[in-house]
Amino acid sequence: MNRDTTAEPITHVFDTETHTFADQLVLWSVRKWVMGHKGSPSALALLENAYARTSTDSAVAHLDLLMRAITAGAARRIAVHAPCCAAVSTDELLLIDAIALAQAERKVDVAFLLRRFLTPEGARAASAPLRALAAALQHGGLRLTVRSGNGPLGHAAPLESVVASAALN
C-alpha cells in the first residue's frame, strides 16, 4: 500500500481564549515530543517536569505511548508545528478533540476518529494510550474542551453528528 505523505494544511490559528490550559498543555506536549526527536530522553524529562507541576506525572508515559503508536501507525505525514507556533493543524486539533471526547466519556470509538491520519491498525493501537492519557489528565483536574462543530471534525459535519455516527452500541 502506498502511503500518502502529504499532511493536512494549516487551517486555524490556535485561540488561547477558547482553549483551556489543558488543551494548550496537550498541544505543547505533542509538539515538544515531536520536536524533541520523537520522545528523546531529554524531551521526556522536560515533559515530566512540566506535568509534575500539574500533578499529572503519569500522563507523560501515556503521552509517550500514544505518540509512539501514532508515529508507527501513520497513514500519511501528520502536520505538527513548532511549540510556539500560533497556527494549529487540523491533525493537531483532531488529536485534542479525540482526547476531549475520551474524557467526556462519550461512547465514541476514538479509533474511528484517529483514522483521519492513522491506518486502521495504528488507530486501534493508539486508542488505549489515548484513553489512558485522557483519564490521567482528568484525574489531575485537567479537562480538555469538547467543542461543538468548531474543529476539524466540524468541517465535515457538526461534532454532534460525528459523535452520534461513531457511537458504540
Backbone as a printed PyTorch tensor [residue, N CA C, xyz], in Angstrom:
tensor([[[  0.8410,  -1.1810,   0.0000],
         [  0.0000,   0.0000,   0.0000],
         [  0.8820,   1.2390,   0.0000]],

        [[  0.6090,   2.1680,  -0.8960],
         [  1.3510,   3.4270,  -0.9320],
         [  0.7740,   4.3680,   0.0960]],

        [[  1.6490,   4.8960,   0.9120],
         [  1.2030,   5.8170,   1.9480],
         [  1.2170,   7.2310,   1.4020]],

        [[  0.1670,   7.9580,   1.6540],
         [  0.0900,   9.3560,   1.2830],
         [  1.0110,  10.1270,   2.2160]],

        [[  1.9440,  10.8670,   1.6570],
         [  2.9130,  11.5730,   2.5020],
         [  2.5480,  13.0290,   2.7210]],

        [[  1.4010,  13.4400,   2.2320],
         [  1.0250,  14.8400,   2.4200],
         [  0.2610,  15.0150,   3.7200]],

        [[  0.6060,  16.0470,   4.4170],
         [ -0.0830,  16.3710,   5.6710],
         [ -1.2450,  17.2990,   5.3670]],

        [[ -2.2000,  17.3450,   6.2790],
         [ -3.3100,  18.2720,   6.1170],
         [ -2.7940,  19.7000,   6.2570]],

        [[ -3.3520,  20.6520,   5.5230],
         [ -2.8740,  22.0350,   5.6060],
         [ -3.2600,  22.7010,   6.9240]],

        [[ -2.5530,  23.7680,   7.2320],
         [ -2.8840,  24.5760,   8.4020],
         [ -4.2100,  25.2660,   8.1100]],

        [[ -5.1310,  25.1590,   9.0210],
         [ -6.4320,  25.7550,   8.7610],
         [ -6.8840,  26.7100,   9.8580]],

        [[ -6.1820,  26.7830,  10.9570],
         [ -6.6670,  27.5590,  12.0940],
         [ -5.5170,  28.2950,  12.7800]],

        [[ -5.8790,  29.3110,  13.5230],
         [ -4.9550,  29.9300,  14.4680],
         [ -5.4390,  29.4790,  15.8310]],

        [[ -4.5280,  29.0060,  16.6630],
         [ -4.9050,  28.4900,  17.9770],
         [ -5.3190,  29.6570,  18.8470]],

        [[ -6.5700,  29.6700,  19.2320],
         [ -7.1360,  30.7560,  20.0230],
         [ -7.0650,  30.3950,  21.5020]],

        [[ -6.1670,  31.0480,  22.2170],
         [ -5.9820,  30.7280,  23.6330],
         [ -7.1680,  31.1680,  24.4900]],

        [[ -8.0720,  31.9620,  23.9380],
         [ -9.2520,  32.3530,  24.6980],
         [-10.3320,  31.2710,  24.6730]],

        [[-10.3550,  30.4530,  23.6320],
         [-11.3760,  29.4040,  23.5590],
         [-10.8280,  28.0330,  23.9410]],

        [[ -9.5360,  27.9250,  24.1240],
         [ -8.9260,  26.6580,  24.5210],
         [ -8.4280,  26.7620,  25.9550]],

        [[ -8.7090,  25.7540,  26.7420],
         [ -8.3080,  25.7470,  28.1420],
         [ -6.8040,  25.5280,  28.2810]],

        [[ -6.3240,  25.6940,  29.5000],
         [ -4.9240,  25.3840,  29.7910],
         [ -4.6230,  23.9350,  29.4250]],

        [[ -5.5520,  23.0320,  29.7030],
         [ -5.3450,  21.6100,  29.3900],
         [ -5.1770,  21.4080,  27.8870]],

        [[ -5.9990,  22.0760,  27.0710],
         [ -5.8630,  21.9950,  25.6080],
         [ -4.4770,  22.4730,  25.1890]],

        [[ -4.0710,  23.6040,  25.7460],
         [ -2.7840,  24.1970,  25.3900],
         [ -1.6250,  23.3020,  25.8310]],

        [[ -1.7470,  22.6960,  27.0110],
         [ -0.6950,  21.8130,  27.5100],
         [ -0.5470,  20.5870,  26.6130]],

        [[ -1.6580,  20.0060,  26.1980],
         [ -1.5940,  18.8320,  25.3230],
         [ -0.9740,  19.2030,  23.9790]],

        [[ -1.3980,  20.3250,  23.3930],
         [ -0.8240,  20.7650,  22.1220],
         [  0.6790,  20.9770,  22.2570]],

        [[  1.0950,  21.6930,  23.2900],
         [  2.5210,  21.9440,  23.5260],
         [  3.2630,  20.6270,  23.7290]],

        [[  2.6680,  19.6920,  24.4480],
         [  3.3020,  18.4100,  24.7360],
         [  3.5250,  17.5860,  23.4800]],

        [[  2.5120,  17.5340,  22.6410],
         [  2.6380,  16.7970,  21.3760],
         [  3.7490,  17.4120,  20.5430]],

        [[  3.7640,  18.7150,  20.4750],
         [  4.7860,  19.4060,  19.6910],
         [  6.1770,  19.1920,  20.2820]],

        [[  6.3070,  19.2850,  21.6010],
         [  7.6150,  19.0610,  22.2330],
         [  8.0820,  17.6290,  22.0140]],

        [[  7.1590,  16.6700,  22.0770],
         [  7.5200,  15.2650,  21.8690],
         [  8.0690,  15.0880,  20.4600]],

        [[  7.3840,  15.6640,  19.4700],
         [  7.8260,  15.5330,  18.0780],
         [  9.1270,  16.2880,  17.8550]],

        [[  9.1960,  17.5310,  18.3080],
         [ 10.4000,  18.3470,  18.0880],
         [ 11.5780,  17.8480,  18.9200]],

        [[ 11.2900,  17.0960,  19.9680],
         [ 12.3420,  16.5050,  20.7910],
         [ 12.7950,  15.1760,  20.2160]],

        [[ 12.7100,  15.0780,  18.9010],
         [ 13.1620,  13.8810,  18.1840],
         [ 12.4090,  12.6360,  18.6090]],

        [[ 11.1200,  12.7790,  18.5740],
         [ 10.2100,  11.6650,  18.8120],
         [ 10.4300,  10.9770,  20.1540]],

        [[ 10.3060,  11.7460,  21.1970],
         [ 10.3430,  11.1830,  22.5400],
         [ 11.7260,  10.8960,  23.0730]],

        [[ 12.6920,  11.7260,  22.7340],
         [ 14.0450,  11.5340,  23.2580],
         [ 14.0290,  11.6630,  24.7780]],

        [[ 15.0350,  11.1120,  25.4520],
         [ 15.0830,  11.2320,  26.9160],
         [ 15.0280,  12.6860,  27.3990]],

        [[ 15.6740,  13.5990,  26.6830],
         [ 15.6450,  14.9970,  27.1240],
         [ 14.2520,  15.6000,  26.9390]],

        [[ 13.5510,  15.2430,  25.8580],
         [ 12.1890,  15.7430,  25.6510],
         [ 11.2640,  15.1780,  26.7200]],

        [[ 11.4000,  13.9020,  27.0270],
         [ 10.5530,  13.2880,  28.0500],
         [ 10.8270,  13.8870,  29.4270]],

        [[ 12.0860,  14.1980,  29.7150],
         [ 12.4230,  14.8200,  31.0070],
         [ 11.7650,  16.1980,  31.1160]],

        [[ 11.7830,  16.9630,  30.0260],
         [ 11.1390,  18.2720,  30.0120],
         [  9.6350,  18.1230,  30.2420]],

        [[  9.0140,  17.1580,  29.5660],
         [  7.5810,  16.9250,  29.7320],
         [  7.2590,  16.4610,  31.1500]],

        [[  8.0740,  15.5810,  31.6940],
         [  7.8510,  15.1070,  33.0670],
         [  7.9200,  16.2580,  34.0630]],

        [[  8.8560,  17.1630,  33.8540],
         [  8.9730,  18.3280,  34.7310],
         [  7.7240,  19.2020,  34.6310]],

        [[  7.2510,  19.4220,  33.4290],
         [  6.0530,  20.2520,  33.2450],
         [  4.8250,  19.5870,  33.8610]],

        [[  4.6530,  18.2990,  33.6280],
         [  3.4710,  17.6060,  34.1380],
         [  3.5310,  17.4180,  35.6550]],

        [[  4.7200,  17.3550,  36.2300],
         [  4.8430,  17.2490,  37.6840],
         [  4.2660,  18.4960,  38.3500]],

        [[  4.3520,  19.6120,  37.6820],
         [  3.8060,  20.8670,  38.2230],
         [  2.2820,  20.8850,  38.2070]],

        [[  1.6900,  19.9870,  37.4250],
         [  0.2240,  19.9290,  37.3490],
         [ -0.3250,  18.7070,  38.0760]],

        [[  0.5180,  17.9690,  38.7480],
         [  0.1300,  16.7530,  39.4760],
         [ -0.4380,  15.6800,  38.5520]],

        [[  0.0640,  15.6490,  37.3350],
         [ -0.3630,  14.6230,  36.3850],
         [  0.8630,  13.9090,  35.8030]],

        [[  1.8230,  13.5890,  36.6660],
         [  3.0810,  12.9820,  36.2350],
         [  2.8680,  11.7430,  35.3670]],

        [[  1.8780,  10.9240,  35.6940],
         [  1.6590,   9.6810,  34.9670],
         [  1.2270,   9.9200,  33.5230]],

        [[  0.7580,  11.1080,  33.2100],
         [  0.2900,  11.4080,  31.8550],
         [  1.4060,  11.3170,  30.8260]],

        [[  2.6360,  11.5970,  31.2240],
         [  3.7480,  11.6030,  30.2720],
         [  3.9770,  10.2090,  29.6850]],

        [[  3.9010,   9.1750,  30.5000],
         [  4.0850,   7.8120,  29.9890],
         [  2.9950,   7.4720,  28.9740]],

        [[  1.7620,   7.8910,  29.2480],
         [  0.6610,   7.6310,  28.3120],
         [  0.8250,   8.4550,  27.0330]],

        [[  1.2730,   9.7020,  27.1750],
         [  1.5340,  10.5400,  26.0070],
         [  2.6130,   9.9110,  25.1400]],

        [[  3.6680,   9.4280,  25.7700],
         [  4.7610,   8.8020,  25.0300],
         [  4.2560,   7.5710,  24.2620]],

        [[  3.4680,   6.7240,  24.9170],
         [  2.9170,   5.5470,  24.2410],
         [  1.9850,   5.9520,  23.0950]],

        [[  1.1680,   6.9630,  23.3210],
         [  0.2630,   7.4390,  22.2780],
         [  1.0520,   7.9440,  21.0730]],

        [[  2.0420,   8.7650,  21.3220],
         [  2.8080,   9.3470,  20.2210],
         [  3.6200,   8.2800,  19.4820]],

        [[  4.1160,   7.2770,  20.1910],
         [  4.8250,   6.1810,  19.5220],
         [  3.8640,   5.3760,  18.6450]],

        [[  2.6350,   5.1660,  19.1260],
         [  1.6300,   4.4640,  18.3250],
         [  1.2550,   5.2850,  17.0930]],

        [[  1.1390,   6.5890,  17.2550],
         [  0.8140,   7.4660,  16.1290],
         [  1.9500,   7.4460,  15.1070]],

        [[  3.1850,   7.5350,  15.5860],
         [  4.3330,   7.5130,  14.6930],
         [  4.4010,   6.2050,  13.9040]],

        [[  4.1760,   5.1080,  14.5810],
         [  4.2480,   3.7960,  13.9270],
         [  3.0590,   3.5440,  13.0060]],

        [[  1.9040,   4.1240,  13.3150],
         [  0.6980,   3.8090,  12.5710],
         [  0.2110,   4.8920,  11.6330]],

        [[  1.0530,   5.8690,  11.3320],
         [  0.6210,   6.9740,  10.4750],
         [  0.3000,   6.4870,   9.0630]],

        [[ -0.8330,   6.9130,   8.5500],
         [ -1.2200,   6.5850,   7.1740],
         [ -0.6450,   7.6040,   6.1950]],

        [[ -0.2270,   8.7280,   6.7220],
         [  0.3450,   9.8130,   5.9290],
         [  1.1480,  10.7040,   6.8590]],

        [[  1.7930,  11.6860,   6.2860],
         [  2.5230,  12.6470,   7.1030],
         [  1.5270,  13.4500,   7.9340]],

        [[  1.8060,  13.5830,   9.2140],
         [  0.9140,  14.2860,  10.1380],
         [  1.4890,  15.6670,  10.4130]],

        [[  0.6570,  16.6810,  10.3030],
         [  1.1010,  18.0660,  10.4920],
         [  1.1870,  18.4050,  11.9700]],

        [[  2.4050,  18.6370,  12.4330],
         [  2.6660,  19.0700,  13.8110],
         [  3.6110,  20.2550,  13.7130]],

        [[  3.2420,  21.3450,  14.3550],
         [  4.0130,  22.5750,  14.2590],
         [  4.9600,  22.7530,  15.4390]],

        [[  5.7770,  23.7850,  15.3440],
         [  6.7140,  24.1190,  16.4120],
         [  5.9330,  24.5040,  17.6660]],

        [[  6.5130,  24.2490,  18.8460],
         [  5.7970,  24.5080,  20.1030],
         [  5.2570,  25.9180,  20.2760]],

        [[  5.9220,  26.9280,  19.7400],
         [  5.4710,  28.3070,  19.9410],
         [  4.6580,  28.8480,  18.7680]],

        [[  4.3630,  28.0250,  17.7870],
         [  3.6320,  28.4520,  16.5910],
         [  2.1640,  28.7350,  16.9190]],

        [[  1.6430,  29.8680,  16.4320],
         [  0.2380,  30.2160,  16.6590],
         [ -0.6950,  29.4140,  15.7620]],

        [[ -0.1770,  28.9270,  14.6390],
         [ -1.0030,  28.1230,  13.7380],
         [ -1.1720,  26.7300,  14.3200]],

        [[ -2.3190,  26.1410,  14.0720],
         [ -2.5840,  24.7870,  14.5390],
         [ -3.1580,  24.0050,  13.3620]],

        [[ -2.6560,  22.8040,  13.1820],
         [ -3.1140,  21.9990,  12.0560],
         [ -4.4060,  21.2750,  12.3870]],

        [[ -5.0730,  20.8470,  11.3650],
         [ -6.2780,  20.0460,  11.5300],
         [ -5.9360,  18.7630,  12.2880]],

        [[ -4.7700,  18.1920,  12.0120],
         [ -4.3470,  16.9680,  12.7040],
         [ -4.1940,  17.2080,  14.2010]],

        [[ -3.5730,  18.3230,  14.5740],
         [ -3.3940,  18.6330,  15.9890],
         [ -4.7490,  18.8350,  16.6710]],

        [[ -5.6580,  19.5410,  16.0150],
         [ -6.9900,  19.7510,  16.5800],
         [ -7.7600,  18.4430,  16.7130]],

        [[ -7.6040,  17.5670,  15.7410],
         [ -8.2810,  16.2770,  15.8060],
         [ -7.8060,  15.4820,  17.0180]],

        [[ -6.5240,  15.5080,  17.2790],
         [ -5.9810,  14.7900,  18.4340],
         [ -6.5150,  15.3790,  19.7440]],

        [[ -6.5570,  16.6920,  19.8420],
         [ -7.1130,  17.3420,  21.0380],
         [ -8.5860,  16.9670,  21.1900]],

        [[ -9.3250,  17.0010,  20.0780],
         [-10.7450,  16.6340,  20.1180],
         [-10.9350,  15.1940,  20.5810]],

        [[-10.1120,  14.2820,  20.0830],
         [-10.2460,  12.8770,  20.4570],
         [ -9.9990,  12.6810,  21.9520]],

        [[ -9.0000,  13.3570,  22.4990],
         [ -8.7180,  13.2520,  23.9340],
         [ -9.8700,  13.8590,  24.7380]],

        [[-10.3760,  15.0040,  24.2860],
         [-11.5030,  15.6510,  24.9760],
         [-12.7320,  14.7540,  24.9710]],

        [[-13.0180,  14.1180,  23.8620],
         [-14.1750,  13.2290,  23.7820],
         [-13.9850,  12.0020,  24.6730]],

        [[-12.7640,  11.5060,  24.7550],
         [-12.4880,  10.3730,  25.6540],
         [-12.7120,  10.7940,  27.1070]],

        [[-12.3150,  12.0090,  27.4500],
         [-12.5450,  12.4990,  28.8080],
         [-14.0270,  12.6870,  29.1000]],

        [[-14.7740,  13.0840,  28.1010],
         [-16.1980,  13.3360,  28.2860],
         [-16.9830,  12.0330,  28.4220]],

        [[-16.2930,  10.9260,  28.2760],
         [-16.8770,   9.5950,  28.4230],
         [-18.0570,   9.3800,  27.4890]],

        [[-17.9790,  10.0160,  26.3410],
         [-18.9900,   9.7450,  25.3270],
         [-18.6410,   8.4230,  24.6770]],

        [[-19.6450,   7.7080,  24.2700],
         [-19.4060,   6.3960,  23.6520],
         [-18.9580,   6.5890,  22.2080]],

        [[-17.7200,   7.0700,  22.0850],
         [-17.1470,   7.3520,  20.7800],
         [-16.0000,   6.3850,  20.5520]],

        [[-15.9600,   5.8260,  19.3840],
         [-14.8540,   4.9700,  19.0030],
         [-13.7130,   5.8830,  18.5710]],

        [[-12.7570,   6.1510,  19.4860],
         [-11.6760,   7.0750,  19.1530],
         [-10.8170,   6.5350,  18.0180]],

        [[-10.7640,   5.2230,  17.8480],
         [-10.0190,   4.6430,  16.7230],
         [-10.6190,   5.1300,  15.4030]],

        [[-11.9490,   5.2470,  15.3580],
         [-12.6220,   5.7480,  14.1560],
         [-12.1770,   7.1840,  13.8700]],

        [[-12.0920,   8.0110,  14.8950],
         [-11.6730,   9.4000,  14.7150],
         [-10.2230,   9.4910,  14.2560]],

        [[ -9.3730,   8.6530,  14.8280],
         [ -7.9470,   8.7010,  14.5190],
         [ -7.6230,   8.1910,  13.1150]],

        [[ -8.5730,   7.5260,  12.4970],
         [ -8.3410,   7.0240,  11.1400],
         [ -8.2380,   8.1470,  10.1250]],

        [[ -8.4570,   9.3810,  10.5440],
         [ -8.2410,  10.5140,   9.6380],
         [ -6.7640,  10.6270,   9.2600]],

        [[ -5.8610,  10.1340,  10.1570],
         [ -4.4370,  10.1930,   9.8270],
         [ -3.6720,   8.9200,  10.1620]],

        [[ -4.3370,   7.9190,  10.7110],
         [ -3.6780,   6.6540,  11.0460],
         [ -4.2710,   5.5090,  10.2280]],

        [[ -3.4920,   4.4650,  10.0670],
         [ -4.0200,   3.2460,   9.4590],
         [ -5.0280,   2.6410,  10.4440]],

        [[ -5.8770,   1.7290,   9.9910],
         [ -6.8130,   1.0990,  10.9320],
         [ -6.0880,   0.4310,  12.1100]],

        [[ -4.9800,  -0.2570,  11.8270],
         [ -4.2110,  -0.9000,  12.9040],
         [ -3.5790,   0.1360,  13.8120]],

        [[ -3.0620,   1.2040,  13.2280],
         [ -2.4670,   2.2770,  14.0200],
         [ -3.4830,   2.9600,  14.9110]],

        [[ -4.6830,   3.1610,  14.3760],
         [ -5.7470,   3.7940,  15.1570],
         [ -6.1520,   2.9120,  16.3320]],

        [[ -6.2380,   1.6100,  16.0950],
         [ -6.5700,   0.7020,  17.2090],
         [ -5.4630,   0.7090,  18.2600]],

        [[ -4.2050,   0.7190,  17.8120],
         [ -3.0720,   0.7270,  18.7500],
         [ -3.0070,   2.0180,  19.5530]],

        [[ -3.4340,   3.1270,  18.9640],
         [ -3.3740,   4.4270,  19.6420],
         [ -4.5510,   4.6440,  20.5900]],

        [[ -5.6190,   3.8820,  20.4460],
         [ -6.8330,   4.1040,  21.2420],
         [ -6.6130,   3.9410,  22.7420]],

        [[ -5.9630,   2.8540,  23.1440],
         [ -5.7740,   2.6090,  24.5840],
         [ -4.8940,   3.6730,  25.2320]],

        [[ -3.7280,   4.0280,  24.6490],
         [ -2.9510,   5.0870,  25.2960],
         [ -3.6470,   6.4460,  25.2670]],

        [[ -4.4630,   6.7070,  24.2330],
         [ -5.2050,   7.9640,  24.1880],
         [ -6.2020,   8.0180,  25.3390]],

        [[ -6.9250,   6.9410,  25.5510],
         [ -7.8890,   6.9020,  26.6550],
         [ -7.1760,   6.9950,  28.0130]],

        [[ -6.0280,   6.3400,  28.1350],
         [ -5.2630,   6.3950,  29.3900],
         [ -4.7510,   7.8150,  29.6440]],

        [[ -4.2990,   8.4900,  28.5920],
         [ -3.8500,   9.8840,  28.7240],
         [ -5.0200,  10.7660,  29.1440]],

        [[ -6.1580,  10.5850,  28.5040],
         [ -7.3470,  11.3740,  28.8470],
         [ -7.7150,  11.1780,  30.3180]],

        [[ -7.6690,   9.9410,  30.7860],
         [ -8.0120,   9.6420,  32.1840],
         [ -6.9940,  10.2470,  33.1450]],

        [[ -5.7010,  10.1460,  32.8130],
         [ -4.6620,  10.6970,  33.6860],
         [ -4.7960,  12.2110,  33.8050]],

        [[ -5.0680,  12.8760,  32.6900],
         [ -5.2560,  14.3250,  32.7190],
         [ -6.4880,  14.6950,  33.5420]],

        [[ -7.5670,  13.9730,  33.3240],
         [ -8.8000,  14.2490,  34.0590],
         [ -8.6060,  14.0050,  35.5530]],

        [[ -7.9190,  12.9280,  35.9040],
         [ -7.6550,  12.6210,  37.3110],
         [ -6.8690,  13.7560,  37.9790]],

        [[ -6.0040,  14.4000,  37.2080],
         [ -5.2330,  15.5300,  37.7310],
         [ -5.9640,  16.8640,  37.6360]],

        [[ -7.2290,  16.8340,  37.2190],
         [ -8.0150,  18.0580,  37.1470],
         [ -7.8770,  18.8290,  35.8490]],

        [[ -7.2680,  18.2220,  34.8360],
         [ -7.0900,  18.8920,  33.5510],
         [ -8.0900,  18.3310,  32.5450]],

        [[ -9.1380,  19.1000,  32.2820],
         [-10.1750,  18.6730,  31.3250],
         [-10.0260,  19.4580,  30.0350]],

        [[-10.0140,  18.7250,  28.9430],
         [ -9.9360,  19.3590,  27.6370],
         [-11.3240,  19.7990,  27.2020]],

        [[-11.3630,  20.7370,  26.2820],
         [-12.6110,  21.3240,  25.8130],
         [-13.2460,  20.4660,  24.7330]],

        [[-14.4880,  20.0610,  24.9560],
         [-15.2520,  19.3900,  23.9100],
         [-15.9280,  20.4970,  23.1240]],

        [[-15.4940,  20.6700,  21.8920],
         [-16.0230,  21.7450,  21.0540],
         [-17.1910,  21.2280,  20.2360]],

        [[-18.0450,  22.1140,  19.8460],
         [-19.2410,  21.7390,  19.0870],
         [-19.1350,  22.2360,  17.6570]],

        [[-18.6110,  21.3930,  16.7800],
         [-18.5700,  21.7200,  15.3650],
         [-17.5800,  22.7860,  14.9710]],

        [[-16.6290,  23.1380,  15.8600],
         [-15.6840,  24.1990,  15.5500],
         [-14.3310,  23.6990,  15.0590]],

        [[-14.0700,  22.4290,  15.1590],
         [-12.7420,  21.9310,  14.8500],
         [-12.6980,  21.1210,  13.5840]],

        [[-11.6800,  20.2910,  13.4620],
         [-11.5050,  19.5130,  12.2510],
         [-12.6630,  18.5640,  12.0020]],

        [[-13.2910,  18.1280,  13.0620],
         [-14.4340,  17.2530,  12.8920],
         [-15.6240,  18.0500,  12.3860]],

        [[-15.6580,  19.3200,  12.6830],
         [-16.7710,  20.1650,  12.3000],
         [-16.7600,  20.5570,  10.8370]],

        [[-15.6280,  20.4020,  10.1480],
         [-15.5840,  20.7630,   8.7400],
         [-16.4380,  19.8140,   7.9140]],

        [[-16.4530,  18.5560,   8.2660],
         [-17.2160,  17.5760,   7.5050],
         [-18.6670,  17.5430,   7.9720]],

        [[-18.8600,  17.6670,   9.2640],
         [-20.1970,  17.6080,   9.8540],
         [-20.1160,  18.1640,  11.2590]],

        [[-21.2390,  18.5910,  11.8210],
         [-21.2030,  19.0520,  13.2110],
         [-20.6720,  17.9500,  14.1230]],

        [[-19.9440,  18.3390,  15.1550],
         [-19.3260,  17.3780,  16.0560],
         [-20.3480,  16.4050,  16.6270]],

        [[-21.5410,  16.9080,  16.9250],
         [-22.5670,  16.0200,  17.4760],
         [-22.9140,  14.9120,  16.5000]],

        [[-22.9110,  15.2100,  15.1930],
         [-23.2120,  14.1950,  14.1930],
         [-22.1280,  13.1340,  14.1300]],

        [[-20.8680,  13.5850,  14.2240],
         [-19.7640,  12.6380,  14.2080],
         [-19.8160,  11.7490,  15.4370]],

        [[-20.0980,  12.3520,  16.5980],
         [-20.1850,  11.5930,  17.8260],
         [-21.2910,  10.5570,  17.7140]],

        [[-22.4420,  10.9670,  17.1990],
         [-23.5590,  10.0460,  17.0660],
         [-23.2350,   8.9240,  16.0880]],

        [[-22.5670,   9.2530,  14.9820],
         [-22.2850,   8.2240,  13.9830],
         [-21.1780,   7.2830,  14.4260]],

        [[-20.3310,   7.7430,  15.3440],
         [-19.2250,   6.9120,  15.8030],
         [-19.5370,   6.2180,  17.1250]],

        [[-20.7570,   6.3720,  17.5980],
         [-21.1150,   5.7960,  18.8970],
         [-21.0870,   4.2750,  18.8480]],

        [[-20.6430,   3.7130,  19.9470],
         [-20.6410,   2.2580,  20.0730],
         [-21.9990,   1.8100,  20.5770]],

        [[-22.4360,   0.6860,  20.1290],
         [-23.7290,   0.1690,  20.6060],
         [-23.5520,  -0.6930,  21.8190]]])
